[in-house]
Amino acid sequence: MPRLGFPGRSIAARLFFAAAALSSVVLMIAGLALTEYYRRTAEDVFEQRLGVYLRAIVADVSESGEDGRSGPGQLGDPQFELARSGWYWQITRLDNEAHEIKASRSLFAARLPRLSDLHVPAETGGVRRGGALGPDGRWLRIVERVIDVGDIGVYLVQVAATTEETEHQIARFRWSLIVAFSLLAIALALATAVQVSVGLRPLKLLQRELSLIRRGERGHIESAYPTDVAPLAEELNLMISANRDIVERSRTQVGNLAHALKTPLSVIVNEADAAPSPLAAKVSEQATLMRDQISFYLERARAAARAGAIGATTEVAPVVAALLRTFGKIYGERGVAFSGEAAAELRFLGERQDLEEIVGNLLDNAGKWAASEVRLSVALENAEAGRSRLVFTIDDDGPGLAAEFRAQATRRGQRLDETKPGTGLGLSIVAHLTADYGGSLALDASPLGGLRAQARLPGL
């Protein structure tokens, strides 16, 4: 039976990756939004700081002219005193040809570029804001304003600062945000994994219960489930009950059909056998063939119905022991010994009648051909793969069977030696029964010198 689904398509994986993808998108958008908000806030604070310094210098110049700004320390920021610190102020007199300039010590005899020369438009109030390269080649943010102090003079007041400090603050914030959001993403991933595991726990419990039902250890789903899963459990219980009802009805109908057909045929055969004529012999032969064919197909129908039953299990050891005793007595008169055993814990996932039919036909076939010995062994394979198989191996020391005839031996009604008793349906029934259960029948050479038959059936 093919396994449903595709690799990587589990519900847990889809839920986890969907939640992880959504969380990642949300965190990325939030991170970008917060970074942009912080950048704008930092730039606004930076601009406000420049504006405060500009207004302070303008106020001093308006009161007492350029001499009112006797030193940069009056601005309250020591960076104006450090050479090339990146923070500068400059006052330029515009109403005389000398254009006297007074500047902060940080400019160190250098001069600030004028925004008016760069055609930067003035805002309301005459303030210009813009950027330009500073004396040391760094990009500066400059604010300037022209003030007319009447008799004192006309002055261009400028304050400038490098944007490196603000950019560093933004970069540090961005890095801190990346670290924080990465930790948050890991925490969300763990929380999502726990949530998915807890959320899907009822489905895992349901799977375990169905496995118990399939192995025959439980008749129905018994556990209580959440309201989301409870309807599914109820429907599965109804399906299991319906399946068992169908199997039971099929058995009854097949039995009735067998009785209705085989009884008249038996009468015909008996009457034909009693009449000594060529026509009667022909009728008897064909009626016997019809009876065998009907037996085969009725058994196939009965077996197919049983193979579809859910939860049927059979202990292997008692069946094997009983069959070995039976055939040991039947073929003991010919000196054929039957040996073998099965572990007590092995179970066949199917009806006892089908197991007896399969193993019994194989032992019967081996007994017919064996010279003195028939061995049976039972092993469990793929026990760890979740789809284990019971392997029934029957060896005999008979003449064996050539490789070219092995496939032919499992065909319906095929008898390779007419001197042996039987209808030729035994191996065919075994092949079809094993196929109904999703198993297989293989014929090979036996270490004893005869034929080896291996039937693989579902088990545990």
TORDRENSE-912442 format. One record per residue (C-alpha): x negated, y, z; residue in three letters. Coordinates in steps of 0.2 Angstrom, whole numbers, plus 5000, padded with zeros to 4 digits. Example, Ala and Ser with C-alpha at 12.3 -4.5 7.8 and 13.67 -1.06 7.14 Angstrom:
! TORDRENSE-912442
x = 4938 y = 4978 z = 5039 residu = ALA
x = 4932 y = 4995 z = 5036 residu = SER
***
This chain:
! TORDRENSE-912442
x = 5000 y = 5000 z = 5000 residu = MET
x = 4992 y = 5017 z = 4995 residu = PRO
x = 4989 y = 5029 z = 5009 residu = ARG
x = 4998 y = 5045 z = 5008 residu = LEU
x = 4990 y = 5062 z = 5008 residu = GLY
x = 4974 y = 5070 z = 5002 residu = PHE
x = 4957 y = 5073 z = 5011 residu = PRO
x = 4957 y = 5089 z = 5020 residu = GLY
x = 4976 y = 5092 z = 5020 residu = ARG
x = 4980 y = 5088 z = 5038 residu = SER
x = 4993 y = 5099 z = 5046 residu = ILE
x = 4981 y = 5103 z = 5060 residu = ALA
x = 4967 y = 5108 z = 5048 residu = ALA
x = 4980 y = 5119 z = 5038 residu = ARG
x = 4987 y = 5127 z = 5053 residu = LEU
x = 4969 y = 5131 z = 5060 residu = PHE
x = 4962 y = 5138 z = 5044 residu = PHE
x = 4978 y = 5148 z = 5041 residu = ALA
x = 4977 y = 5156 z = 5058 residu = ALA
x = 4958 y = 5158 z = 5057 residu = ALA
x = 4960 y = 5167 z = 5040 residu = ALA
x = 4974 y = 5178 z = 5046 residu = LEU
x = 4964 y = 5182 z = 5062 residu = SER
x = 4948 y = 5186 z = 5052 residu = SER
x = 4958 y = 5198 z = 5040 residu = VAL
x = 4966 y = 5207 z = 5055 residu = VAL
x = 4949 y = 5208 z = 5064 residu = LEU
x = 4941 y = 5215 z = 5048 residu = MET
x = 4954 y = 5228 z = 5045 residu = ILE
x = 4954 y = 5233 z = 5063 residu = ALA
x = 4935 y = 5234 z = 5063 residu = GLY
x = 4935 y = 5245 z = 5048 residu = LEU
x = 4949 y = 5256 z = 5055 residu = ALA
x = 4940 y = 5258 z = 5072 residu = LEU
x = 4923 y = 5261 z = 5063 residu = THR
x = 4931 y = 5274 z = 5052 residu = GLU
x = 4940 y = 5282 z = 5067 residu = TYR
x = 4924 y = 5283 z = 5077 residu = TYR
x = 4914 y = 5290 z = 5062 residu = ARG
x = 4927 y = 5304 z = 5060 residu = ARG
x = 4927 y = 5307 z = 5079 residu = THR
x = 4908 y = 5308 z = 5080 residu = ALA
x = 4907 y = 5320 z = 5065 residu = GLU
x = 4921 y = 5331 z = 5072 residu = ASP
x = 4911 y = 5332 z = 5089 residu = VAL
x = 4895 y = 5335 z = 5079 residu = PHE
x = 4904 y = 5349 z = 5069 residu = GLU
x = 4912 y = 5356 z = 5085 residu = GLN
x = 4895 y = 5357 z = 5093 residu = ARG
x = 4887 y = 5366 z = 5079 residu = LEU
x = 4902 y = 5378 z = 5079 residu = GLY
x = 4900 y = 5381 z = 5098 residu = VAL
x = 4882 y = 5386 z = 5096 residu = TYR
x = 4886 y = 5397 z = 5081 residu = LEU
x = 4899 y = 5406 z = 5091 residu = ARG
x = 4887 y = 5408 z = 5105 residu = ALA
x = 4874 y = 5416 z = 5095 residu = ILE
x = 4886 y = 5427 z = 5085 residu = VAL
x = 4893 y = 5433 z = 5102 residu = ALA
x = 4875 y = 5438 z = 5108 residu = ASP
x = 4871 y = 5446 z = 5092 residu = VAL
x = 4887 y = 5456 z = 5091 residu = SER
x = 4884 y = 5463 z = 5109 residu = GLU
x = 4865 y = 5468 z = 5107 residu = SER
x = 4859 y = 5464 z = 5089 residu = GLY
x = 4846 y = 5451 z = 5085 residu = GLU
x = 4836 y = 5455 z = 5100 residu = ASP
x = 4850 y = 5449 z = 5111 residu = GLY
x = 4844 y = 5431 z = 5107 residu = ARG
x = 4828 y = 5432 z = 5116 residu = SER
x = 4825 y = 5413 z = 5117 residu = GLY
x = 4832 y = 5397 z = 5112 residu = PRO
x = 4834 y = 5391 z = 5130 residu = GLY
x = 4849 y = 5402 z = 5132 residu = GLN
x = 4859 y = 5390 z = 5121 residu = LEU
x = 4857 y = 5376 z = 5134 residu = GLY
x = 4849 y = 5363 z = 5123 residu = ASP
x = 4830 y = 5360 z = 5124 residu = PRO
x = 4830 y = 5352 z = 5107 residu = GLN
x = 4829 y = 5370 z = 5100 residu = PHE
x = 4812 y = 5372 z = 5108 residu = GLU
x = 4804 y = 5356 z = 5101 residu = LEU
x = 4795 y = 5358 z = 5085 residu = ALA
x = 4805 y = 5350 z = 5070 residu = ARG
x = 4817 y = 5342 z = 5082 residu = SER
x = 4831 y = 5342 z = 5070 residu = GLY
x = 4841 y = 5356 z = 5079 residu = TRP
x = 4838 y = 5374 z = 5073 residu = TYR
x = 4846 y = 5391 z = 5073 residu = TRP
x = 4841 y = 5406 z = 5063 residu = GLN
x = 4846 y = 5425 z = 5062 residu = ILE
x = 4843 y = 5435 z = 5046 residu = THR
x = 4846 y = 5453 z = 5045 residu = ARG
x = 4853 y = 5457 z = 5028 residu = LEU
x = 4855 y = 5476 z = 5028 residu = ASP
x = 4837 y = 5481 z = 5025 residu = ASN
x = 4824 y = 5476 z = 5013 residu = GLU
x = 4813 y = 5468 z = 5026 residu = ALA
x = 4826 y = 5454 z = 5030 residu = HIS
x = 4819 y = 5452 z = 5047 residu = GLU
x = 4821 y = 5434 z = 5053 residu = ILE
x = 4822 y = 5427 z = 5070 residu = LYS
x = 4823 y = 5408 z = 5073 residu = ALA
x = 4822 y = 5394 z = 5086 residu = SER
x = 4805 y = 5387 z = 5090 residu = ARG
x = 4810 y = 5371 z = 5083 residu = SER
x = 4809 y = 5378 z = 5065 residu = LEU
x = 4790 y = 5381 z = 5068 residu = PHE
x = 4789 y = 5395 z = 5055 residu = ALA
x = 4800 y = 5386 z = 5042 residu = ALA
x = 4816 y = 5394 z = 5035 residu = ARG
x = 4833 y = 5387 z = 5033 residu = LEU
x = 4841 y = 5387 z = 5016 residu = PRO
x = 4856 y = 5398 z = 5014 residu = ARG
x = 4873 y = 5390 z = 5010 residu = LEU
x = 4878 y = 5406 z = 5001 residu = SER
x = 4864 y = 5403 z = 4989 residu = ASP
x = 4870 y = 5386 z = 4986 residu = LEU
x = 4888 y = 5393 z = 4981 residu = HIS
x = 4896 y = 5385 z = 4996 residu = VAL
x = 4913 y = 5393 z = 4998 residu = PRO
x = 4917 y = 5402 z = 5015 residu = ALA
x = 4931 y = 5396 z = 5026 residu = GLU
x = 4944 y = 5407 z = 5035 residu = THR
x = 4934 y = 5418 z = 5046 residu = GLY
x = 4919 y = 5419 z = 5035 residu = GLY
x = 4911 y = 5403 z = 5041 residu = VAL
x = 4902 y = 5392 z = 5028 residu = ARG
x = 4899 y = 5373 z = 5031 residu = ARG
x = 4888 y = 5362 z = 5021 residu = GLY
x = 4873 y = 5351 z = 5019 residu = GLY
x = 4855 y = 5354 z = 5012 residu = ALA
x = 4838 y = 5347 z = 5014 residu = LEU
x = 4828 y = 5354 z = 5029 residu = GLY
x = 4810 y = 5360 z = 5031 residu = PRO
x = 4804 y = 5342 z = 5035 residu = ASP
x = 4814 y = 5334 z = 5020 residu = GLY
x = 4828 y = 5328 z = 5032 residu = ARG
x = 4846 y = 5331 z = 5027 residu = TRP
x = 4854 y = 5345 z = 5038 residu = LEU
x = 4872 y = 5350 z = 5042 residu = ARG
x = 4872 y = 5369 z = 5042 residu = ILE
x = 4885 y = 5381 z = 5048 residu = VAL
x = 4883 y = 5400 z = 5045 residu = GLU
x = 4892 y = 5416 z = 5046 residu = ARG
x = 4889 y = 5434 z = 5041 residu = VAL
x = 4893 y = 5447 z = 5054 residu = ILE
x = 4893 y = 5466 z = 5053 residu = ASP
x = 4889 y = 5474 z = 5070 residu = VAL
x = 4891 y = 5492 z = 5063 residu = GLY
x = 4876 y = 5503 z = 5068 residu = ASP
x = 4867 y = 5488 z = 5074 residu = ILE
x = 4866 y = 5479 z = 5057 residu = GLY
x = 4873 y = 5465 z = 5046 residu = VAL
x = 4866 y = 5448 z = 5051 residu = TYR
x = 4867 y = 5430 z = 5044 residu = LEU
x = 4868 y = 5418 z = 5058 residu = VAL
x = 4864 y = 5400 z = 5055 residu = GLN
x = 4864 y = 5384 z = 5066 residu = VAL
x = 4858 y = 5367 z = 5058 residu = ALA
x = 4855 y = 5350 z = 5064 residu = ALA
x = 4851 y = 5333 z = 5056 residu = THR
x = 4865 y = 5320 z = 5055 residu = THR
x = 4853 y = 5306 z = 5060 residu = GLU
x = 4859 y = 5306 z = 5078 residu = GLU
x = 4877 y = 5305 z = 5073 residu = THR
x = 4873 y = 5291 z = 5060 residu = GLU
x = 4863 y = 5281 z = 5073 residu = HIS
x = 4878 y = 5283 z = 5085 residu = GLN
x = 4890 y = 5276 z = 5072 residu = ILE
x = 4878 y = 5262 z = 5067 residu = ALA
x = 4876 y = 5257 z = 5086 residu = ARG
x = 4895 y = 5257 z = 5087 residu = PHE
x = 4897 y = 5247 z = 5072 residu = ARG
x = 4885 y = 5234 z = 5078 residu = TRP
x = 4893 y = 5233 z = 5095 residu = SER
x = 4910 y = 5231 z = 5086 residu = LEU
x = 4903 y = 5217 z = 5076 residu = ILE
x = 4896 y = 5208 z = 5091 residu = VAL
x = 4913 y = 5211 z = 5101 residu = ALA
x = 4924 y = 5205 z = 5087 residu = PHE
x = 4913 y = 5190 z = 5083 residu = SER
x = 4915 y = 5184 z = 5101 residu = LEU
x = 4933 y = 5188 z = 5100 residu = LEU
x = 4935 y = 5178 z = 5084 residu = ALA
x = 4926 y = 5163 z = 5092 residu = ILE
x = 4938 y = 5165 z = 5107 residu = ALA
x = 4953 y = 5166 z = 5095 residu = LEU
x = 4947 y = 5151 z = 5085 residu = ALA
x = 4945 y = 5140 z = 5101 residu = LEU
x = 4962 y = 5146 z = 5107 residu = ALA
x = 4970 y = 5142 z = 5090 residu = THR
x = 4962 y = 5124 z = 5090 residu = ALA
x = 4969 y = 5121 z = 5108 residu = VAL
x = 4986 y = 5128 z = 5102 residu = GLN
x = 4986 y = 5117 z = 5087 residu = VAL
x = 4981 y = 5102 z = 5097 residu = SER
x = 4995 y = 5105 z = 5110 residu = VAL
x = 5008 y = 5109 z = 5096 residu = GLY
x = 5004 y = 5093 z = 5086 residu = LEU
x = 5003 y = 5082 z = 5102 residu = ARG
x = 5021 y = 5076 z = 5100 residu = PRO
x = 5018 y = 5070 z = 5082 residu = LEU
x = 5002 y = 5060 z = 5087 residu = LYS
x = 5013 y = 5052 z = 5101 residu = LEU
x = 5026 y = 5048 z = 5087 residu = LEU
x = 5013 y = 5041 z = 5077 residu = GLN
x = 5007 y = 5029 z = 5091 residu = ARG
x = 5025 y = 5024 z = 5094 residu = GLU
x = 5028 y = 5020 z = 5076 residu = LEU
x = 5011 y = 5010 z = 5077 residu = SER
x = 5018 y = 5000 z = 5092 residu = LEU
x = 5034 y = 4997 z = 5083 residu = ILE
x = 5025 y = 4991 z = 5067 residu = ARG
x = 5015 y = 4979 z = 5078 residu = ARG
x = 5031 y = 4972 z = 5086 residu = GLY
x = 5026 y = 4979 z = 5103 residu = GLU
x = 5041 y = 4990 z = 5104 residu = ARG
x = 5058 y = 4990 z = 5096 residu = GLY
x = 5063 y = 5008 z = 5095 residu = HIS
x = 5055 y = 5025 z = 5098 residu = ILE
x = 5058 y = 5028 z = 5117 residu = GLU
x = 5049 y = 5044 z = 5122 residu = SER
x = 5057 y = 5061 z = 5124 residu = ALA
x = 5052 y = 5074 z = 5111 residu = TYR
x = 5054 y = 5093 z = 5109 residu = PRO
x = 5069 y = 5099 z = 5100 residu = THR
x = 5059 y = 5102 z = 5084 residu = ASP
x = 5053 y = 5084 z = 5083 residu = VAL
x = 5068 y = 5075 z = 5092 residu = ALA
x = 5079 y = 5074 z = 5076 residu = PRO
x = 5065 y = 5066 z = 5066 residu = LEU
x = 5063 y = 5053 z = 5080 residu = ALA
x = 5082 y = 5050 z = 5080 residu = GLU
x = 5082 y = 5048 z = 5061 residu = GLU
x = 5067 y = 5036 z = 5062 residu = LEU
x = 5076 y = 5025 z = 5075 residu = ASN
x = 5091 y = 5025 z = 5063 residu = LEU
x = 5080 y = 5020 z = 5049 residu = MET
x = 5072 y = 5006 z = 5059 residu = ILE
x = 5089 y = 4999 z = 5064 residu = SER
x = 5096 y = 5000 z = 5046 residu = ALA
x = 5080 y = 4991 z = 5040 residu = ASN
x = 5083 y = 4977 z = 5052 residu = ARG
x = 5102 y = 4976 z = 5047 residu = ASP
x = 5097 y = 4975 z = 5029 residu = ILE
x = 5085 y = 4961 z = 5032 residu = VAL
x = 5097 y = 4951 z = 5042 residu = GLU
x = 5111 y = 4953 z = 5028 residu = ARG
x = 5098 y = 4948 z = 5015 residu = SER
x = 5094 y = 4932 z = 5024 residu = ARG
x = 5112 y = 4928 z = 5026 residu = THR
x = 5116 y = 4932 z = 5008 residu = GLN
x = 5101 y = 4922 z = 5001 residu = VAL
x = 5106 y = 4907 z = 5012 residu = GLY
x = 5124 y = 4907 z = 5006 residu = ASN
x = 5118 y = 4908 z = 4988 residu = LEU
x = 5105 y = 4894 z = 4991 residu = ALA
x = 5119 y = 4883 z = 4998 residu = HIS
x = 5131 y = 4888 z = 4984 residu = ALA
x = 5119 y = 4884 z = 4970 residu = LEU
x = 5109 y = 4869 z = 4977 residu = LYS
x = 5123 y = 4859 z = 4983 residu = THR
x = 5131 y = 4857 z = 4965 residu = PRO
x = 5114 y = 4854 z = 4957 residu = LEU
x = 5111 y = 4840 z = 4970 residu = SER
x = 5127 y = 4832 z = 4965 residu = VAL
x = 5123 y = 4833 z = 4947 residu = ILE
x = 5106 y = 4826 z = 4950 residu = VAL
x = 5113 y = 4811 z = 4960 residu = ASN
x = 5126 y = 4808 z = 4948 residu = GLU
x = 5114 y = 4808 z = 4933 residu = ALA
x = 5102 y = 4797 z = 4942 residu = ASP
x = 5116 y = 4784 z = 4944 residu = ALA
x = 5120 y = 4784 z = 4926 residu = ALA
x = 5107 y = 4773 z = 4916 residu = PRO
x = 5107 y = 4783 z = 4899 residu = SER
x = 5094 y = 4795 z = 4890 residu = PRO
x = 5107 y = 4809 z = 4892 residu = LEU
x = 5109 y = 4807 z = 4911 residu = ALA
x = 5090 y = 4806 z = 4912 residu = ALA
x = 5088 y = 4822 z = 4903 residu = LYS
x = 5102 y = 4830 z = 4913 residu = VAL
x = 5093 y = 4824 z = 4929 residu = SER
x = 5076 y = 4831 z = 4923 residu = GLU
x = 5083 y = 4848 z = 4919 residu = GLN
x = 5094 y = 4850 z = 4934 residu = ALA
x = 5079 y = 4845 z = 4945 residu = THR
x = 5069 y = 4859 z = 4936 residu = LEU
x = 5084 y = 4871 z = 4939 residu = MET
x = 5084 y = 4867 z = 4957 residu = ARG
x = 5066 y = 4869 z = 4959 residu = ASP
x = 5067 y = 4886 z = 4950 residu = GLN
x = 5081 y = 4891 z = 4961 residu = ILE
x = 5072 y = 4886 z = 4977 residu = SER
x = 5057 y = 4896 z = 4971 residu = PHE
x = 5066 y = 4912 z = 4968 residu = TYR
x = 5077 y = 4911 z = 4983 residu = LEU
x = 5062 y = 4908 z = 4994 residu = GLU
x = 5054 y = 4923 z = 4985 residu = ARG
x = 5069 y = 4934 z = 4989 residu = ALA
x = 5070 y = 4928 z = 5007 residu = ARG
x = 5052 y = 4931 z = 5009 residu = ALA
x = 5053 y = 4949 z = 5002 residu = ALA
x = 5067 y = 4953 z = 5014 residu = ALA
x = 5057 y = 4947 z = 5028 residu = ARG
x = 5041 y = 4956 z = 5022 residu = ALA
x = 5051 y = 4972 z = 5023 residu = GLY
x = 5056 y = 4970 z = 5041 residu = ALA
x = 5048 y = 4983 z = 5053 residu = ILE
x = 5041 y = 4977 z = 5069 residu = GLY
x = 5040 y = 4958 z = 5066 residu = ALA
x = 5024 y = 4950 z = 5073 residu = THR
x = 5019 y = 4932 z = 5075 residu = THR
x = 5006 y = 4924 z = 5086 residu = GLU
x = 4994 y = 4915 z = 5075 residu = VAL
x = 4986 y = 4902 z = 5087 residu = ALA
x = 5002 y = 4892 z = 5090 residu = PRO
x = 5007 y = 4891 z = 5072 residu = VAL
x = 4990 y = 4885 z = 5067 residu = VAL
x = 4989 y = 4872 z = 5080 residu = ALA
x = 5006 y = 4865 z = 5076 residu = ALA
x = 5002 y = 4864 z = 5057 residu = LEU
x = 4986 y = 4856 z = 5060 residu = LEU
x = 4994 y = 4843 z = 5071 residu = ARG
x = 5008 y = 4840 z = 5058 residu = THR
x = 4997 y = 4838 z = 5043 residu = PHE
x = 4984 y = 4828 z = 5053 residu = GLY
x = 4998 y = 4815 z = 5055 residu = LYS
x = 5004 y = 4816 z = 5037 residu = ILE
x = 4987 y = 4814 z = 5029 residu = TYR
x = 4979 y = 4804 z = 5043 residu = GLY
x = 4984 y = 4788 z = 5035 residu = GLU
x = 4973 y = 4792 z = 5020 residu = ARG
x = 4959 y = 4796 z = 5033 residu = GLY
x = 4959 y = 4815 z = 5030 residu = VAL
x = 4955 y = 4824 z = 5046 residu = ALA
x = 4961 y = 4842 z = 5049 residu = PHE
x = 4951 y = 4854 z = 5061 residu = SER
x = 4951 y = 4872 z = 5065 residu = GLY
x = 4958 y = 4885 z = 5077 residu = GLU
x = 4963 y = 4903 z = 5079 residu = ALA
x = 4959 y = 4915 z = 5093 residu = ALA
x = 4973 y = 4917 z = 5105 residu = ALA
x = 4974 y = 4936 z = 5103 residu = GLU
x = 4976 y = 4936 z = 5084 residu = LEU
x = 4994 y = 4941 z = 5078 residu = ARG
x = 5001 y = 4941 z = 5060 residu = PHE
x = 5012 y = 4956 z = 5056 residu = LEU
x = 5026 y = 4947 z = 5049 residu = GLY
x = 5039 y = 4933 z = 5051 residu = GLU
x = 5033 y = 4916 z = 5059 residu = ARG
x = 5042 y = 4907 z = 5044 residu = GLN
x = 5032 y = 4916 z = 5031 residu = ASP
x = 5015 y = 4912 z = 5041 residu = LEU
x = 5021 y = 4894 z = 5042 residu = GLU
x = 5025 y = 4894 z = 5023 residu = GLU
x = 5008 y = 4902 z = 5018 residu = ILE
x = 4996 y = 4892 z = 5029 residu = VAL
x = 5007 y = 4876 z = 5027 residu = GLY
x = 5006 y = 4876 z = 5008 residu = ASN
x = 4987 y = 4879 z = 5009 residu = LEU
x = 4985 y = 4865 z = 5021 residu = LEU
x = 4996 y = 4853 z = 5011 residu = ASP
x = 4987 y = 4857 z = 4995 residu = ASN
x = 4970 y = 4854 z = 5003 residu = ALA
x = 4976 y = 4838 z = 5011 residu = GLY
x = 4982 y = 4831 z = 4994 residu = LYS
x = 4965 y = 4833 z = 4987 residu = TRP
x = 4953 y = 4831 z = 5001 residu = ALA
x = 4943 y = 4815 z = 5003 residu = ALA
x = 4941 y = 4815 z = 5022 residu = SER
x = 4940 y = 4833 z = 5029 residu = GLU
x = 4950 y = 4849 z = 5029 residu = VAL
x = 4944 y = 4864 z = 5039 residu = ARG
x = 4954 y = 4880 z = 5044 residu = LEU
x = 4947 y = 4896 z = 5051 residu = SER
x = 4955 y = 4913 z = 5055 residu = VAL
x = 4945 y = 4929 z = 5056 residu = ALA
x = 4950 y = 4947 z = 5058 residu = LEU
x = 4941 y = 4960 z = 5046 residu = GLU
x = 4941 y = 4979 z = 5045 residu = ASN
x = 4947 y = 4979 z = 5063 residu = ALA
x = 4940 y = 4997 z = 5066 residu = GLU
x = 4947 y = 5004 z = 5050 residu = ALA
x = 4965 y = 5005 z = 5056 residu = GLY
x = 4971 y = 4993 z = 5042 residu = ARG
x = 4965 y = 4976 z = 5048 residu = SER
x = 4967 y = 4959 z = 5039 residu = ARG
x = 4968 y = 4942 z = 5045 residu = LEU
x = 4958 y = 4930 z = 5034 residu = VAL
x = 4964 y = 4912 z = 5033 residu = PHE
x = 4951 y = 4901 z = 5026 residu = THR
x = 4955 y = 4883 z = 5021 residu = ILE
x = 4941 y = 4872 z = 5015 residu = ASP
x = 4942 y = 4854 z = 5009 residu = ASP
x = 4929 y = 4841 z = 5002 residu = ASP
x = 4939 y = 4836 z = 4987 residu = GLY
x = 4934 y = 4837 z = 4969 residu = PRO
x = 4936 y = 4856 z = 4969 residu = GLY
x = 4943 y = 4866 z = 4954 residu = LEU
x = 4934 y = 4873 z = 4940 residu = ALA
x = 4933 y = 4892 z = 4939 residu = ALA
x = 4943 y = 4893 z = 4923 residu = GLU
x = 4958 y = 4884 z = 4931 residu = PHE
x = 4959 y = 4894 z = 4947 residu = ARG
x = 4969 y = 4908 z = 4941 residu = ALA
x = 4981 y = 4895 z = 4932 residu = GLN
x = 4983 y = 4886 z = 4948 residu = ALA
x = 4993 y = 4900 z = 4956 residu = THR
x = 5006 y = 4902 z = 4942 residu = ARG
x = 5023 y = 4896 z = 4945 residu = ARG
x = 5027 y = 4878 z = 4942 residu = GLY
x = 5009 y = 4875 z = 4936 residu = GLN
x = 5003 y = 4857 z = 4940 residu = ARG
x = 4985 y = 4853 z = 4935 residu = LEU
x = 4986 y = 4835 z = 4939 residu = ASP
x = 5003 y = 4826 z = 4937 residu = GLU
x = 4997 y = 4811 z = 4947 residu = THR
x = 4999 y = 4821 z = 4963 residu = LYS
x = 5016 y = 4824 z = 4971 residu = PRO
x = 5024 y = 4841 z = 4971 residu = GLY
x = 5033 y = 4854 z = 4961 residu = THR
x = 5018 y = 4865 z = 4957 residu = GLY
x = 5026 y = 4879 z = 4967 residu = LEU
x = 5015 y = 4878 z = 4983 residu = GLY
x = 5001 y = 4890 z = 4978 residu = LEU
x = 5012 y = 4901 z = 4968 residu = SER
x = 5023 y = 4904 z = 4983 residu = ILE
x = 5008 y = 4907 z = 4993 residu = VAL
x = 5001 y = 4920 z = 4980 residu = ALA
x = 5018 y = 4929 z = 4980 residu = HIS
x = 5021 y = 4929 z = 4998 residu = LEU
x = 5003 y = 4936 z = 5002 residu = THR
x = 5007 y = 4949 z = 4988 residu = ALA
x = 5023 y = 4954 z = 4997 residu = ASP
x = 5014 y = 4957 z = 5013 residu = TYR
x = 5001 y = 4968 z = 5004 residu = GLY
x = 4988 y = 4954 z = 5005 residu = GLY
x = 4979 y = 4942 z = 4992 residu = SER
x = 4975 y = 4924 z = 4989 residu = LEU
x = 4958 y = 4919 z = 4982 residu = ALA
x = 4952 y = 4902 z = 4976 residu = LEU
x = 4933 y = 4898 z = 4976 residu = ASP
x = 4921 y = 4884 z = 4979 residu = ALA
x = 4920 y = 4877 z = 4996 residu = SER
x = 4904 y = 4873 z = 5006 residu = PRO
x = 4912 y = 4856 z = 5009 residu = LEU
x = 4911 y = 4853 z = 4990 residu = GLY
x = 4929 y = 4855 z = 4986 residu = GLY
x = 4940 y = 4870 z = 4985 residu = LEU
x = 4941 y = 4885 z = 4997 residu = ARG
x = 4957 y = 4895 z = 4998 residu = ALA
x = 4957 y = 4912 z = 5007 residu = GLN
x = 4973 y = 4921 z = 5011 residu = ALA
x = 4972 y = 4939 z = 5017 residu = ARG
x = 4987 y = 4945 z = 5027 residu = LEU
x = 4991 y = 4960 z = 5038 residu = PRO
x = 4986 y = 4957 z = 5056 residu = GLY
x = 4978 y = 4963 z = 5072 residu = LEU
***
